[in-house]
Amino acid sequence: MSSPLARSGDPSERTRGPCAFICRGELSAGRCGIPIRGGPIHDASHGLSFMKLRLRPMDVSDAGTFADWGSDPVFLAHAGWSDRATVEELTAWWTAFIAAPDPQLVRLSAVSGDDVVGYVDLHGDEQSTRELGFVIGPSSRWGRGLGTMAASAGLEYGFDVLKLSSVWAEAVDANVGSLRVLERIGMTRTGAGDDDMFLGVTSTYSRFALSRSDWEQR
């Protein structure tokens, strides 16, 4: 699906997200797979008794929330979204995406209380492994632990629901917060990936992975 919203044109192309590392993927920061029309809701509090986060299938009513993040310049800079897209254009793109998702992309809304605070991606066409990513928005929500909870809930969904054998992810070294999230949820650094730009600086991706057996032993 081509789009004027991402800087590189297609929101499925590689971009990276805010306090999220995000796998490759659309507008915000990541990529990832399989349409979800309904199904389990996953809860993740991870020791933060004052705050809970759950994952649920996206609904077209979420489109406006995601589109509103386009008016946050800090979020735009970190996520790699185009600063030329209007809220109306973003709303239209998200509405179309939610109605007809990428068949290789599981994208779930992350909800805290009554608010949609981000989304989680699991991308890939293999039965045994997928790439994990997440976005939290707007930037005013960063620094509250939501990224860690969303990423952890994504792992749980990948292993419990999709029955994956392993999950992998990558984040640019310049995005220190994202690297910390990946380490915090138990993923292990496995090597280096490509170079990319992050906030105007060329940086190299560090790759991470977690196997089902290691996840079960945490």
Backbone torsions as a table, in degrees:
resi	resn	phi	psi	omega
1	MET	NA	112.3	180.0
2	SER	-80.4	155.9	-174.9
3	SER	-156.2	146.3	175.3
4	PRO	-83.0	3.4	-168.1
5	LEU	-85.2	-37.7	179.6
6	ALA	-87.3	149.0	-176.8
7	ARG	-57.7	-36.7	-177.9
8	SER	-87.3	2.7	176.4
9	GLY	105.5	-71.1	-176.8
10	ASP	-88.5	122.3	179.5
11	PRO	-64.0	-7.7	175.9
12	SER	-84.4	-7.1	-178.1
13	GLU	-78.0	166.7	-173.6
14	ARG	-64.1	125.4	171.8
15	THR	-146.0	167.7	179.9
16	ARG	-131.7	154.0	-169.1
17	GLY	-107.0	-179.0	-171.7
18	PRO	-61.9	-112.9	-179.8
19	CYS	-78.7	14.2	177.3
20	ALA	-106.4	150.1	168.6
21	PHE	-83.3	-66.0	173.1
22	ILE	83.5	131.1	176.3
23	CYS	-68.7	179.4	-178.0
24	ARG	-67.1	150.0	175.6
25	GLY	165.2	-165.1	-168.0
26	GLU	-58.0	-151.3	-173.1
27	LEU	-42.7	-41.8	-167.3
28	SER	-96.9	-66.6	-172.1
29	ALA	-169.7	70.7	173.7
30	GLY	157.7	171.8	168.4
31	ARG	-137.3	153.6	179.2
32	CYS	172.2	160.6	-165.5
33	GLY	-123.8	107.5	-175.4
34	ILE	136.7	126.8	-178.6
35	PRO	-67.3	136.6	179.5
36	ILE	-111.1	118.3	-179.2
37	ARG	-104.0	-5.5	-178.1
38	GLY	166.7	172.1	177.5
39	GLY	137.0	-161.1	-169.9
40	PRO	-64.3	148.8	169.8
41	ILE	-107.6	131.3	-177.3
42	HIS	-111.4	132.6	-177.6
43	ASP	-102.5	140.4	178.0
44	ALA	-144.2	108.9	175.4
45	SER	-106.6	-33.1	172.4
46	HIS	49.4	50.4	173.8
47	GLY	84.7	-6.5	179.6
48	LEU	-97.0	86.0	-171.6
49	SER	-65.1	-21.3	-177.7
50	PHE	-85.2	-5.4	-173.6
51	MET	-147.8	134.9	175.0
52	LYS	-126.4	151.5	177.2
53	LEU	-132.5	136.7	177.3
54	ARG	-130.1	155.2	176.1
55	LEU	-106.1	139.8	176.0
56	ARG	-144.9	162.3	176.0
57	PRO	-59.1	144.4	177.2
58	MET	-66.3	148.9	175.6
59	ASP	-125.2	150.7	-178.9
60	VAL	-59.4	-22.8	177.8
61	SER	-67.9	-15.4	178.0
62	ASP	-77.1	-16.9	-172.7
63	ALA	-57.1	-42.6	-179.2
64	GLY	-63.5	-37.0	178.4
65	THR	-63.3	-49.5	179.8
66	PHE	-62.2	-40.1	-178.9
67	ALA	-63.7	-36.3	-179.1
68	ASP	-62.2	-26.6	178.3
69	TRP	-62.5	-21.3	179.5
70	GLY	-67.4	-10.9	176.6
71	SER	-94.8	5.3	-179.8
72	ASP	-102.9	103.7	-175.2
73	PRO	-63.3	-31.5	179.0
74	VAL	-68.2	-44.4	176.8
75	PHE	-60.6	-45.9	-179.0
76	LEU	-56.9	-44.4	-177.3
77	ALA	-63.8	-40.5	-179.1
78	HIS	-76.6	-36.9	-173.0
79	ALA	-84.8	-19.2	-179.5
80	GLY	81.9	16.8	175.8
81	TRP	-74.8	151.8	175.9
82	SER	-66.1	138.1	175.4
83	ASP	-90.6	6.9	179.7
84	ARG	-99.3	-12.7	-178.9
85	ALA	-78.5	137.0	176.4
86	THR	-82.5	164.0	176.5
87	VAL	-60.1	-37.0	179.3
88	GLU	-63.8	-42.0	178.2
89	GLU	-65.6	-42.0	178.4
90	LEU	-64.0	-42.6	178.8
91	THR	-60.4	-42.8	179.6
92	ALA	-64.3	-41.6	180.0
93	TRP	-63.7	-47.4	-178.5
94	TRP	-64.9	-38.8	178.4
95	THR	-60.5	-44.7	179.3
96	ALA	-66.5	-40.5	-178.8
97	PHE	-64.4	-45.0	-178.4
98	ILE	-66.1	-36.2	-179.3
99	ALA	-71.3	-30.6	-178.1
100	ALA	-139.5	75.8	-174.0
101	PRO	-70.0	158.7	173.5
102	ASP	-58.3	128.4	-177.6
103	PRO	-66.3	-13.5	177.9
104	GLN	-102.9	12.7	-172.7
105	LEU	-124.8	118.3	167.9
106	VAL	-94.1	113.9	177.7
107	ARG	-125.6	120.0	-175.3
108	LEU	-119.2	138.1	176.1
109	SER	-72.9	138.1	175.2
110	ALA	-99.2	123.6	-172.3
111	VAL	-123.3	131.4	174.5
112	SER	-123.5	118.6	-172.5
113	GLY	65.2	-124.1	177.2
114	ASP	-101.2	3.7	-171.7
115	ASP	-105.8	135.9	168.9
116	VAL	-78.8	116.9	-173.2
117	VAL	-112.2	-0.5	-179.3
118	GLY	168.1	-164.3	173.8
119	TYR	-153.2	161.2	-178.5
120	VAL	-124.5	139.6	179.7
121	ASP	-117.6	143.3	166.8
122	LEU	-131.8	112.9	-169.4
123	HIS	-119.5	143.2	173.2
124	GLY	148.0	163.3	-179.8
125	ASP	-111.5	9.7	177.7
126	GLU	-95.5	151.3	-179.6
127	GLN	-76.1	-25.3	-169.3
128	SER	-103.7	-19.0	-176.5
129	THR	-145.7	149.5	176.4
130	ARG	-145.1	162.7	177.9
131	GLU	-95.6	132.7	-177.8
132	LEU	-97.1	141.1	173.3
133	GLY	-152.4	164.8	177.8
134	PHE	-157.9	158.1	175.2
135	VAL	-136.2	138.1	172.2
136	ILE	-119.6	133.5	-179.8
137	GLY	-150.0	159.2	-7.3
138	PRO	-75.6	-172.8	-174.8
139	SER	-65.0	-21.2	178.4
140	SER	-64.8	-15.5	179.2
141	ARG	-91.6	-7.1	-178.1
142	TRP	-69.2	154.9	177.6
143	GLY	83.4	10.1	-179.4
144	ARG	-107.8	3.0	-178.5
145	GLY	88.7	1.8	-178.3
146	LEU	-66.1	-36.1	179.2
147	GLY	-62.1	-43.8	178.8
148	THR	-63.6	-42.0	179.7
149	MET	-66.3	-41.3	-179.9
150	ALA	-64.5	-45.1	-179.7
151	ALA	-63.9	-41.8	178.9
152	SER	-63.9	-41.5	177.4
153	ALA	-64.2	-34.2	176.6
154	GLY	-63.7	-41.6	176.2
155	LEU	-60.9	-45.5	-179.5
156	GLU	-59.7	-42.2	179.9
157	TYR	-65.2	-42.4	-179.5
158	GLY	-61.7	-43.0	-177.3
159	PHE	-82.8	-40.6	-175.4
160	ASP	-81.5	-40.4	-174.2
161	VAL	-96.0	-49.3	-179.0
162	LEU	-82.1	-11.9	177.5
163	LYS	59.6	41.5	-179.6
164	LEU	-74.1	154.4	174.3
165	SER	-88.5	-26.0	179.4
166	SER	-157.8	158.3	175.8
167	VAL	-131.8	140.4	177.4
168	TRP	-128.0	164.8	-179.9
169	ALA	-158.8	167.0	174.1
170	GLU	-149.3	152.1	178.5
171	ALA	-145.5	146.3	177.6
172	VAL	-70.5	145.0	-177.8
173	ASP	-61.6	-28.5	179.3
174	ALA	-69.3	-20.2	179.1
175	ASN	-91.8	76.6	-173.0
176	VAL	-60.6	-38.5	-179.7
177	GLY	-60.7	-39.3	179.5
178	SER	-68.1	-40.5	177.2
179	LEU	-59.7	-40.5	-179.6
180	ARG	-66.0	-37.4	178.2
181	VAL	-62.2	-47.0	-178.7
182	LEU	-61.0	-40.6	177.7
183	GLU	-68.4	-38.6	-177.5
184	ARG	-64.5	-33.1	-178.6
185	ILE	-88.4	6.9	171.1
186	GLY	96.3	8.9	179.7
187	MET	-81.1	150.0	-175.7
188	THR	-110.9	134.8	178.5
189	ARG	-66.8	130.8	-175.5
190	THR	-117.2	-10.9	-179.2
191	GLY	157.1	-170.1	-177.2
192	ALA	-109.6	149.4	177.4
193	GLY	-112.9	-144.5	-177.4
194	ASP	-80.4	170.7	171.6
195	ASP	-91.2	151.9	177.9
196	ASP	-155.8	168.8	177.9
197	MET	-93.9	136.6	174.9
198	PHE	-139.2	114.4	-177.6
199	LEU	53.3	41.5	176.0
200	GLY	82.0	3.7	-178.4
201	VAL	-116.7	136.0	174.9
202	THR	-75.6	128.9	-176.4
203	SER	-142.8	155.8	-178.2
204	THR	-100.3	141.0	175.6
205	TYR	-75.3	134.4	168.1
206	SER	-100.4	134.0	-178.4
207	ARG	-100.6	144.5	-177.4
208	PHE	-131.5	157.4	177.4
209	ALA	-151.5	159.4	175.4
210	LEU	-147.3	129.0	178.8
211	SER	-91.6	160.7	177.8
212	ARG	-58.5	-44.5	-177.4
213	SER	-62.5	-39.8	178.9
214	ASP	-70.0	-36.4	178.8
215	TRP	-64.8	-41.7	-179.2
216	GLU	-67.2	-25.1	-177.3
217	GLN	-91.0	-2.8	-177.8
218	ARG	-66.0	NA	NA
